[in-house]
Amino acid sequence: MEGEATSVLRLHDEQTDPYRFPGYDGFVSQIFCGRTRPGGASAAVVLADELVFLSRIAGRDLLTEIIPAPAPIRTDEGPVQT
């Protein structure tokens, strides 16, 4: 509907944690499921089942909102559809 704002869903990591302060590494890095692991899957991948379930409740496609479509490949002639 026109004029209605849509909230934005964000999954924070250690670098983007809004609760990171001097002397405190932030909430995300303190909880087991929020810690970054070398070679680990992204939060969106790990939480995919939950996001699909919540999408049905909310009437939104939360997984697509978190994992945007790849950017089109650009050439000198302009964008190329992939």
PyMOL commands that place a pseudoatom at each C-alpha (Angstrom):
pseudoatom trace, name=CA, resn=MET, resi=1, chain=A, elem=C, hetatm=0, pos=[0.000, 0.000, 0.000]
pseudoatom trace, name=CA, resn=GLU, resi=2, chain=A, elem=C, hetatm=0, pos=[1.166, 3.463, -0.769]
pseudoatom trace, name=CA, resn=GLY, resi=3, chain=A, elem=C, hetatm=0, pos=[2.562, 5.358, 2.194]
pseudoatom trace, name=CA, resn=GLU, resi=4, chain=A, elem=C, hetatm=0, pos=[3.182, 2.276, 4.331]
pseudoatom trace, name=CA, resn=ALA, resi=5, chain=A, elem=C, hetatm=0, pos=[6.761, 1.749, 5.406]
pseudoatom trace, name=CA, resn=THR, resi=6, chain=A, elem=C, hetatm=0, pos=[8.212, -1.748, 5.279]
pseudoatom trace, name=CA, resn=SER, resi=7, chain=A, elem=C, hetatm=0, pos=[10.568, -2.719, 8.055]
pseudoatom trace, name=CA, resn=VAL, resi=8, chain=A, elem=C, hetatm=0, pos=[13.989, -3.950, 7.025]
pseudoatom trace, name=CA, resn=LEU, resi=9, chain=A, elem=C, hetatm=0, pos=[15.251, -7.295, 8.271]
pseudoatom trace, name=CA, resn=ARG, resi=10, chain=A, elem=C, hetatm=0, pos=[18.958, -7.379, 9.085]
pseudoatom trace, name=CA, resn=LEU, resi=11, chain=A, elem=C, hetatm=0, pos=[21.166, -10.168, 10.383]
pseudoatom trace, name=CA, resn=HIS, resi=12, chain=A, elem=C, hetatm=0, pos=[24.153, -8.591, 12.075]
pseudoatom trace, name=CA, resn=ASP, resi=13, chain=A, elem=C, hetatm=0, pos=[27.645, -10.011, 12.323]
pseudoatom trace, name=CA, resn=GLU, resi=14, chain=A, elem=C, hetatm=0, pos=[30.580, -9.145, 14.552]
pseudoatom trace, name=CA, resn=GLN, resi=15, chain=A, elem=C, hetatm=0, pos=[31.383, -6.054, 12.468]
pseudoatom trace, name=CA, resn=THR, resi=16, chain=A, elem=C, hetatm=0, pos=[27.842, -4.677, 12.131]
pseudoatom trace, name=CA, resn=ASP, resi=17, chain=A, elem=C, hetatm=0, pos=[26.554, -5.480, 15.636]
pseudoatom trace, name=CA, resn=PRO, resi=18, chain=A, elem=C, hetatm=0, pos=[24.737, -2.331, 16.822]
pseudoatom trace, name=CA, resn=TYR, resi=19, chain=A, elem=C, hetatm=0, pos=[25.482, -3.243, 20.464]
pseudoatom trace, name=CA, resn=ARG, resi=20, chain=A, elem=C, hetatm=0, pos=[29.266, -3.189, 20.050]
pseudoatom trace, name=CA, resn=PHE, resi=21, chain=A, elem=C, hetatm=0, pos=[30.921, -0.671, 22.385]
pseudoatom trace, name=CA, resn=PRO, resi=22, chain=A, elem=C, hetatm=0, pos=[34.442, 0.034, 23.675]
pseudoatom trace, name=CA, resn=GLY, resi=23, chain=A, elem=C, hetatm=0, pos=[35.225, -2.801, 26.069]
pseudoatom trace, name=CA, resn=TYR, resi=24, chain=A, elem=C, hetatm=0, pos=[32.281, -4.930, 24.854]
pseudoatom trace, name=CA, resn=ASP, resi=25, chain=A, elem=C, hetatm=0, pos=[32.491, -6.985, 21.653]
pseudoatom trace, name=CA, resn=GLY, resi=26, chain=A, elem=C, hetatm=0, pos=[28.734, -6.847, 21.143]
pseudoatom trace, name=CA, resn=PHE, resi=27, chain=A, elem=C, hetatm=0, pos=[25.816, -9.182, 21.650]
pseudoatom trace, name=CA, resn=VAL, resi=28, chain=A, elem=C, hetatm=0, pos=[26.231, -11.108, 18.388]
pseudoatom trace, name=CA, resn=SER, resi=29, chain=A, elem=C, hetatm=0, pos=[29.769, -12.268, 19.132]
pseudoatom trace, name=CA, resn=GLN, resi=30, chain=A, elem=C, hetatm=0, pos=[28.820, -13.280, 22.683]
pseudoatom trace, name=CA, resn=ILE, resi=31, chain=A, elem=C, hetatm=0, pos=[26.142, -15.804, 21.750]
pseudoatom trace, name=CA, resn=PHE, resi=32, chain=A, elem=C, hetatm=0, pos=[27.122, -19.182, 20.323]
pseudoatom trace, name=CA, resn=CYS, resi=33, chain=A, elem=C, hetatm=0, pos=[24.965, -18.939, 17.200]
pseudoatom trace, name=CA, resn=GLY, resi=34, chain=A, elem=C, hetatm=0, pos=[26.263, -15.448, 16.404]
pseudoatom trace, name=CA, resn=ARG, resi=35, chain=A, elem=C, hetatm=0, pos=[29.970, -16.202, 16.366]
pseudoatom trace, name=CA, resn=THR, resi=36, chain=A, elem=C, hetatm=0, pos=[31.766, -16.119, 13.049]
pseudoatom trace, name=CA, resn=ARG, resi=37, chain=A, elem=C, hetatm=0, pos=[33.497, -19.387, 12.195]
pseudoatom trace, name=CA, resn=PRO, resi=38, chain=A, elem=C, hetatm=0, pos=[36.015, -19.811, 9.375]
pseudoatom trace, name=CA, resn=GLY, resi=39, chain=A, elem=C, hetatm=0, pos=[34.221, -21.700, 6.619]
pseudoatom trace, name=CA, resn=GLY, resi=40, chain=A, elem=C, hetatm=0, pos=[30.904, -21.423, 8.451]
pseudoatom trace, name=CA, resn=ALA, resi=41, chain=A, elem=C, hetatm=0, pos=[27.622, -20.787, 6.695]
pseudoatom trace, name=CA, resn=SER, resi=42, chain=A, elem=C, hetatm=0, pos=[25.965, -17.383, 6.823]
pseudoatom trace, name=CA, resn=ALA, resi=43, chain=A, elem=C, hetatm=0, pos=[23.170, -16.761, 9.318]
pseudoatom trace, name=CA, resn=ALA, resi=44, chain=A, elem=C, hetatm=0, pos=[20.627, -16.602, 6.488]
pseudoatom trace, name=CA, resn=VAL, resi=45, chain=A, elem=C, hetatm=0, pos=[21.628, -20.103, 5.352]
pseudoatom trace, name=CA, resn=VAL, resi=46, chain=A, elem=C, hetatm=0, pos=[21.674, -21.550, 8.870]
pseudoatom trace, name=CA, resn=LEU, resi=47, chain=A, elem=C, hetatm=0, pos=[18.319, -19.955, 9.727]
pseudoatom trace, name=CA, resn=ALA, resi=48, chain=A, elem=C, hetatm=0, pos=[16.649, -20.648, 6.354]
pseudoatom trace, name=CA, resn=ASP, resi=49, chain=A, elem=C, hetatm=0, pos=[13.978, -23.004, 7.753]
pseudoatom trace, name=CA, resn=GLU, resi=50, chain=A, elem=C, hetatm=0, pos=[13.019, -20.517, 10.454]
pseudoatom trace, name=CA, resn=LEU, resi=51, chain=A, elem=C, hetatm=0, pos=[12.952, -17.638, 7.964]
pseudoatom trace, name=CA, resn=VAL, resi=52, chain=A, elem=C, hetatm=0, pos=[10.651, -19.580, 5.608]
pseudoatom trace, name=CA, resn=PHE, resi=53, chain=A, elem=C, hetatm=0, pos=[8.314, -20.364, 8.532]
pseudoatom trace, name=CA, resn=LEU, resi=54, chain=A, elem=C, hetatm=0, pos=[8.273, -16.739, 9.683]
pseudoatom trace, name=CA, resn=SER, resi=55, chain=A, elem=C, hetatm=0, pos=[7.722, -15.609, 6.088]
pseudoatom trace, name=CA, resn=ARG, resi=56, chain=A, elem=C, hetatm=0, pos=[4.443, -17.528, 6.000]
pseudoatom trace, name=CA, resn=ILE, resi=57, chain=A, elem=C, hetatm=0, pos=[3.292, -15.854, 9.206]
pseudoatom trace, name=CA, resn=ALA, resi=58, chain=A, elem=C, hetatm=0, pos=[4.381, -12.361, 8.134]
pseudoatom trace, name=CA, resn=GLY, resi=59, chain=A, elem=C, hetatm=0, pos=[3.248, -12.615, 4.521]
pseudoatom trace, name=CA, resn=ARG, resi=60, chain=A, elem=C, hetatm=0, pos=[6.724, -11.647, 3.328]
pseudoatom trace, name=CA, resn=ASP, resi=61, chain=A, elem=C, hetatm=0, pos=[9.662, -13.451, 1.735]
pseudoatom trace, name=CA, resn=LEU, resi=62, chain=A, elem=C, hetatm=0, pos=[12.207, -12.807, 4.468]
pseudoatom trace, name=CA, resn=LEU, resi=63, chain=A, elem=C, hetatm=0, pos=[14.849, -15.083, 2.966]
pseudoatom trace, name=CA, resn=THR, resi=64, chain=A, elem=C, hetatm=0, pos=[14.837, -13.111, -0.288]
pseudoatom trace, name=CA, resn=GLU, resi=65, chain=A, elem=C, hetatm=0, pos=[14.952, -9.849, 1.659]
pseudoatom trace, name=CA, resn=ILE, resi=66, chain=A, elem=C, hetatm=0, pos=[18.094, -10.993, 3.461]
pseudoatom trace, name=CA, resn=ILE, resi=67, chain=A, elem=C, hetatm=0, pos=[19.815, -12.624, 0.487]
pseudoatom trace, name=CA, resn=PRO, resi=68, chain=A, elem=C, hetatm=0, pos=[19.349, -10.147, -2.378]
pseudoatom trace, name=CA, resn=ALA, resi=69, chain=A, elem=C, hetatm=0, pos=[19.489, -11.242, -5.994]
pseudoatom trace, name=CA, resn=PRO, resi=70, chain=A, elem=C, hetatm=0, pos=[22.941, -10.974, -7.562]
pseudoatom trace, name=CA, resn=ALA, resi=71, chain=A, elem=C, hetatm=0, pos=[23.672, -7.678, -9.269]
pseudoatom trace, name=CA, resn=PRO, resi=72, chain=A, elem=C, hetatm=0, pos=[23.428, -7.806, -13.062]
pseudoatom trace, name=CA, resn=ILE, resi=73, chain=A, elem=C, hetatm=0, pos=[26.694, -8.071, -14.948]
pseudoatom trace, name=CA, resn=ARG, resi=74, chain=A, elem=C, hetatm=0, pos=[27.562, -4.746, -16.584]
pseudoatom trace, name=CA, resn=THR, resi=75, chain=A, elem=C, hetatm=0, pos=[29.282, -4.294, -19.929]
pseudoatom trace, name=CA, resn=ASP, resi=76, chain=A, elem=C, hetatm=0, pos=[30.130, -1.216, -21.991]
pseudoatom trace, name=CA, resn=GLU, resi=77, chain=A, elem=C, hetatm=0, pos=[26.687, -1.615, -23.598]
pseudoatom trace, name=CA, resn=GLY, resi=78, chain=A, elem=C, hetatm=0, pos=[24.886, -1.663, -20.224]
pseudoatom trace, name=CA, resn=PRO, resi=79, chain=A, elem=C, hetatm=0, pos=[23.595, -4.354, -17.878]
pseudoatom trace, name=CA, resn=VAL, resi=80, chain=A, elem=C, hetatm=0, pos=[23.334, -7.941, -19.095]
pseudoatom trace, name=CA, resn=GLN, resi=81, chain=A, elem=C, hetatm=0, pos=[20.434, -10.049, -17.852]
pseudoatom trace, name=CA, resn=THR, resi=82, chain=A, elem=C, hetatm=0, pos=[21.581, -13.223, -16.094]
for i in range(1, 82): cmd.bond("trace and resi %d" % i, "trace and resi %d" % (i + 1))
show_as sticks, trace
zoom trace
